[in-house]
Every structure is written in structure tokens, then in C-alpha cells.
Amino acid sequence: MLKSKVAIVTGSTSGIGLGIAKELAGLGADLVLNGFGDPGEIETIRSGLEREHGVRVIYDGADMSKEQAVRELIAKTIETFGRLDILVNNAGIQFTAPVEEFPTSKWNAILDINLSAAFHGIAAAVPQMKKQRWGRIVNIASTHGLVASTHKAAYVAAKHGLVGLTKVVGLETAGSGITCNTVCPGWVRTPLVEKQISDIATQKHISQKEAAEEILAEKQPSLEFVSPSQLGGTVAFLCSPAADQITGTAISVDGGWTAQ
């Protein structure tokens, strides 16, 4: 379905981003991986995707907190492949604290990576996508782009901002062959969530399993984690012809969290 298409997935060396990258590669897209991690492990992921799916995969370690690095990531991809068809803005970080104790540095870092990076990537990618008369922009937000939780001021603000940015870009690109949508996952068992599970287990002197069950019971009626591959499938759907008229919207993949 995506043969000859070129996709960038930010934050794709692990977790949700890697799940999305695997799905797009499986559908024939050439890929630009991005994210932090051990160079050897990243190379194993890169070469494995290339070998398994017969697509071209390169890695770019652009720092998503830096405007210039984000814009250069887009420019280098277009220079390397001659096109850019799919931009998945997935890179994200988290920090929790009550608002009156929230460090300014953490606020700035979360806004930079979770929101501003998407803005810079989209702004740089749209001209190329307009030239091609085809493009898919998918922003990975969160249920926290639609509802709030305590102690997550920066994350909730950034993800709400991402949903708003999606609406604006959807309107501005309507009819151009480009769509822009947001996917809002509930609890996914990523390294970010593992840390929250560990923190709860430590604070309450309970097992990891009990802490995971507690997290799910509080918010997610299905009592099951969303998987990275399910999110990859959602992104793939948004890149398919069936989704040509879906733009500027947010799709919840949250086990019923936001239906409550």
C-alpha cells in the first residue's frame, strides 16, 4: 500500500514510534528512524527493518528539542529520498509534579519536544507535500490531549496544543492532497509508562503487576494496555485511501478512557 512512499517517524527507536515504524515498513514505505538509544541497538533495529521488509531505512539522530535540528531532519530526508510522504510526530517526554512545584526547565523541555518539534516538522514538510499533491501528517498525542490528569501540567498542555495544531493544519491543507490527524492513545506499556508503574509500586510498596493493574483500573475501562502495533495499524489506516477525507481530527485509541 505504501510502496515508494517515504516516512519519517520521530522517537522511533523504541515504544510507540518503533511499533509505527514497523507497520509502515511492512506496508512498503522507506523509513527515517529517529530517537535516542545505544548506537548498536539502533543499527540492529535499522538493518532488521531493511532486511525483513525490503525497504530502505536510514537513521537520523536529530534532537527534537532543537528547532534547527528538526527542520534539518525534514530537509535531509527530502535531499536523500527526493520526497517526503508521511510525517509521524511521535517523539515525547514526560515529567510529573504539582503545578506549583513544576520545574520551569521541565516545562520548557516538554513543550519543546512534545509540541514545538511537531510544529517545526510540519512547517518544513508541508511545502514538499504540497508539491507532491499528497502527504500524511499524523501527530501522536494522548488521551491527555483531550482530558487532563493531575501533576501533568506540561504534558497535558502540550498534548492539548498538538490536537489544536492538528485542526489548524487540517484546515490549511484541506483539498491539497494532504491530511493531518492526531492519534490519542490511552495507556501503552512504553518505557515512559513503565517508569510511572515503577514509581507507583515503590510509593505504595506493591508489585509491578499490582501497580500496572491500578493504573489501568483508574482510567482505562478495557483493563488492557494499547499495543504499539495497534497504534501502527491506526496510523496505517490514516495513510490509506479509506482515510482520504479524514483530516483535522483526533482518533482515540484508549480502551474507552475518554468515553467516560
C-alpha positions as CSV (number, residue, x, y, z in Angstrom):
1,M,0.0,0.0,0.0
2,L,2.8,2.4,0.8
3,K,5.5,1.2,-1.7
4,S,7.6,4.1,-3.0
5,K,6.4,6.3,-0.1
6,V,8.9,7.9,2.3
7,A,8.0,8.2,6.0
8,I,9.7,9.9,9.0
9,V,8.7,8.6,12.4
10,T,10.2,10.7,15.3
11,G,11.0,8.9,18.5
12,S,11.0,5.6,16.7
13,T,13.9,3.7,18.3
14,S,11.5,2.2,20.9
15,G,7.9,2.0,22.1
16,I,5.1,3.5,20.1
17,G,7.3,5.0,17.5
18,L,9.0,1.7,16.7
19,G,5.6,0.0,16.5
20,I,4.5,2.6,14.0
21,A,7.8,2.3,12.0
22,K,7.4,-1.5,11.8
23,E,3.9,-1.2,10.5
24,L,4.8,1.4,7.8
25,A,7.8,-0.7,6.7
26,G,5.6,-3.7,6.5
27,L,3.4,-1.8,4.0
28,G,6.4,-1.0,1.8
29,A,7.4,2.5,3.0
30,D,11.0,3.6,3.1
31,L,11.8,5.0,6.6
32,V,13.7,7.6,8.5
33,L,14.1,6.4,12.1
34,N,14.8,9.0,14.8
35,G,15.4,8.8,18.5
36,F,17.9,8.2,21.3
37,G,19.5,5.0,22.4
38,D,22.5,2.7,22.1
39,P,24.0,3.0,18.6
40,G,24.5,-0.7,18.3
41,E,20.9,-1.4,19.2
42,I,19.6,1.3,16.8
43,E,21.7,-0.2,14.0
44,T,20.2,-3.6,14.7
45,I,16.7,-2.2,14.5
46,R,17.5,-0.3,11.3
47,S,19.1,-3.2,9.5
48,G,16.5,-5.6,10.7
49,L,13.7,-3.5,9.3
50,E,15.5,-3.2,6.0
51,R,16.2,-6.9,5.7
52,E,12.7,-8.0,6.9
53,H,10.7,-5.7,4.7
54,G,12.9,-5.0,1.7
55,V,12.7,-1.2,2.2
56,R,15.3,1.4,2.6
57,V,15.8,2.6,6.3
58,I,18.1,5.3,7.5
59,Y,18.6,6.7,11.0
60,D,18.9,10.4,11.9
61,G,19.6,11.3,15.5
62,A,18.2,14.8,15.2
63,D,17.5,16.3,18.7
64,M,13.7,17.1,18.7
65,S,14.2,19.8,21.3
66,K,16.1,21.9,18.7
67,E,14.2,23.8,16.0
68,Q,17.1,23.8,13.6
69,A,17.7,20.0,14.0
70,V,14.0,19.3,13.4
71,R,13.9,21.4,10.2
72,E,17.2,19.8,9.0
73,L,15.7,16.3,9.5
74,I,13.0,17.2,7.0
75,A,15.4,18.8,4.6
76,K,17.9,15.9,4.7
77,T,15.1,13.4,4.2
78,I,13.9,15.2,1.1
79,E,17.5,15.5,-0.2
80,T,18.2,11.8,0.4
81,F,15.0,10.3,-1.0
82,G,13.7,13.1,-3.3
83,R,10.4,13.2,-1.5
84,L,8.6,13.0,1.9
85,D,5.1,11.5,2.1
86,I,4.4,10.7,5.7
87,L,5.4,12.6,8.8
88,V,4.6,10.9,12.2
89,N,5.3,13.3,15.1
90,N,5.7,10.8,17.9
91,A,8.7,12.0,20.0
92,G,7.7,12.8,23.6
93,I,8.9,13.1,27.1
94,Q,7.1,13.2,30.5
95,F,7.6,14.6,33.9
96,T,5.1,14.8,36.8
97,A,4.8,17.2,39.7
98,P,2.2,19.5,41.2
99,V,1.9,22.7,39.2
100,E,3.4,24.9,42.0
101,E,6.4,22.6,42.1
102,F,6.8,22.0,38.4
103,P,10.4,23.0,37.3
104,T,10.5,25.6,34.6
105,S,13.2,23.6,32.8
106,K,10.9,20.6,32.6
107,W,8.0,22.7,31.4
108,N,10.2,24.1,28.6
109,A,11.7,20.7,27.6
110,I,8.3,19.0,27.4
111,L,6.8,21.9,25.3
112,D,9.8,21.9,23.0
113,I,9.7,18.1,22.3
114,N,6.0,17.3,22.6
115,L,4.6,20.3,20.8
116,S,7.2,22.7,19.2
117,A,9.0,19.8,17.4
118,A,5.8,18.9,15.6
119,F,5.2,22.5,14.6
120,H,8.7,22.8,13.1
121,G,8.5,19.4,11.4
122,I,5.1,20.2,9.8
123,A,6.1,23.7,8.7
124,A,9.1,22.3,7.0
125,A,7.3,19.3,5.4
126,V,4.1,20.9,4.1
127,P,5.8,22.7,1.1
128,Q,7.2,19.4,-0.2
129,M,3.9,17.6,0.4
130,K,2.0,20.3,-1.5
131,K,4.4,19.9,-4.4
132,Q,3.6,16.2,-4.5
133,R,-0.1,16.8,-4.0
134,W,0.0,14.0,-1.4
135,G,1.0,13.9,2.2
136,R,0.0,12.4,5.5
137,I,0.8,14.1,8.8
138,V,0.0,12.1,11.9
139,N,0.6,13.6,15.4
140,I,0.8,11.1,18.3
141,A,-0.9,13.0,21.1
142,S,-2.5,11.1,24.1
143,T,-5.8,10.9,25.9
144,H,-4.2,13.8,27.7
145,G,-4.7,15.8,24.5
146,L,-8.5,15.5,25.3
147,V,-8.7,15.2,29.1
148,A,-6.5,16.0,32.0
149,S,-4.8,14.3,34.9
150,T,-3.2,15.8,38.0
151,H,0.6,16.5,38.1
152,K,1.0,16.6,34.3
153,A,0.6,20.3,33.6
154,A,3.2,20.5,30.8
155,Y,2.3,17.2,29.2
156,V,-1.4,17.9,29.2
157,A,-0.8,21.5,27.9
158,A,1.5,20.2,25.1
159,K,-0.8,17.4,24.0
160,H,-3.9,19.7,24.0
161,G,-1.8,22.0,21.9
162,L,-1.0,19.2,19.5
163,V,-4.7,18.5,19.0
164,G,-5.2,22.2,18.3
165,L,-2.3,22.4,15.9
166,T,-3.7,19.3,14.0
167,K,-7.0,21.1,13.5
168,V,-5.3,24.2,12.1
169,V,-3.1,22.3,9.7
170,G,-6.0,20.1,8.7
171,L,-7.9,23.2,7.7
172,E,-5.0,24.9,6.0
173,T,-4.2,21.9,3.9
174,A,-7.7,20.8,3.1
175,G,-8.1,20.0,-0.6
176,S,-4.4,19.9,-1.2
177,G,-4.0,16.1,-1.1
178,I,-2.5,16.4,2.5
179,T,-4.3,15.3,5.6
180,C,-3.3,16.0,9.2
181,N,-4.7,14.0,12.1
182,T,-4.0,13.1,15.7
183,V,-4.0,9.7,17.3
184,C,-4.7,9.8,21.1
185,P,-3.5,6.6,22.8
186,G,-4.5,5.6,26.3
187,W,-2.1,3.6,28.5
188,V,0.5,1.9,26.3
189,R,3.2,-0.1,28.0
190,T,6.1,2.0,26.9
191,P,9.3,2.9,28.8
192,L,7.6,6.2,29.9
193,V,4.7,4.3,31.4
194,E,7.0,1.6,32.9
195,K,8.6,4.4,34.9
196,Q,5.2,5.5,36.2
197,I,4.3,1.9,37.1
198,S,7.6,1.6,39.0
199,D,7.1,4.8,40.8
200,I,3.6,3.7,42.0
201,A,5.0,0.3,43.0
202,T,7.7,1.9,45.1
203,Q,5.5,4.6,46.7
204,K,2.8,2.1,47.6
205,H,5.0,-0.9,48.3
206,I,3.1,-3.1,45.9
207,S,4.3,-5.3,43.0
208,Q,4.8,-4.1,39.4
209,K,1.8,-6.2,38.3
210,E,-0.4,-4.6,41.0
211,A,0.8,-1.2,40.1
212,A,0.0,-1.8,36.4
213,E,-3.5,-3.1,37.3
214,E,-4.0,0.0,39.4
215,I,-3.1,2.4,36.6
216,L,-5.5,0.6,34.2
217,A,-8.4,0.4,36.6
218,E,-8.2,4.1,37.3
219,K,-8.6,5.3,33.7
220,Q,-8.9,2.5,31.1
221,P,-12.2,0.6,31.1
222,S,-10.9,-2.2,28.9
223,L,-8.3,-3.0,31.6
224,E,-5.8,-3.8,28.9
225,F,-2.9,-1.8,27.6
226,V,-2.9,-0.5,24.0
227,S,-0.1,-2.1,22.0
228,P,2.4,-0.2,19.7
229,S,1.3,-2.4,16.8
230,Q,-2.3,-1.4,17.3
231,L,-1.2,2.3,17.0
232,G,0.8,1.4,14.0
233,G,-2.3,0.0,12.4
234,T,-4.2,3.2,13.2
235,V,-1.5,5.3,11.5
236,A,-1.5,2.9,8.5
237,F,-5.3,3.4,8.2
238,L,-4.8,7.2,8.2
239,C,-2.3,6.8,5.3
240,S,-4.8,4.6,3.3
241,P,-7.2,5.8,0.6
242,A,-10.1,5.0,3.0
243,A,-8.9,7.9,5.1
244,D,-8.6,10.5,2.3
245,Q,-11.4,12.6,3.7
246,I,-10.3,12.3,7.4
247,T,-8.4,15.4,8.4
248,G,-8.1,17.8,11.3
249,T,-9.5,15.2,13.7
250,A,-8.4,13.2,16.8
251,I,-8.8,9.4,16.9
252,S,-8.9,7.9,20.4
253,V,-7.3,4.5,20.9
254,D,-7.8,4.3,24.6
255,G,-9.9,1.3,25.7
256,G,-12.8,3.6,26.5
257,W,-10.9,6.2,28.7
258,T,-12.4,9.3,27.1
259,A,-15.9,7.8,26.7
260,Q,-16.4,8.2,30.4
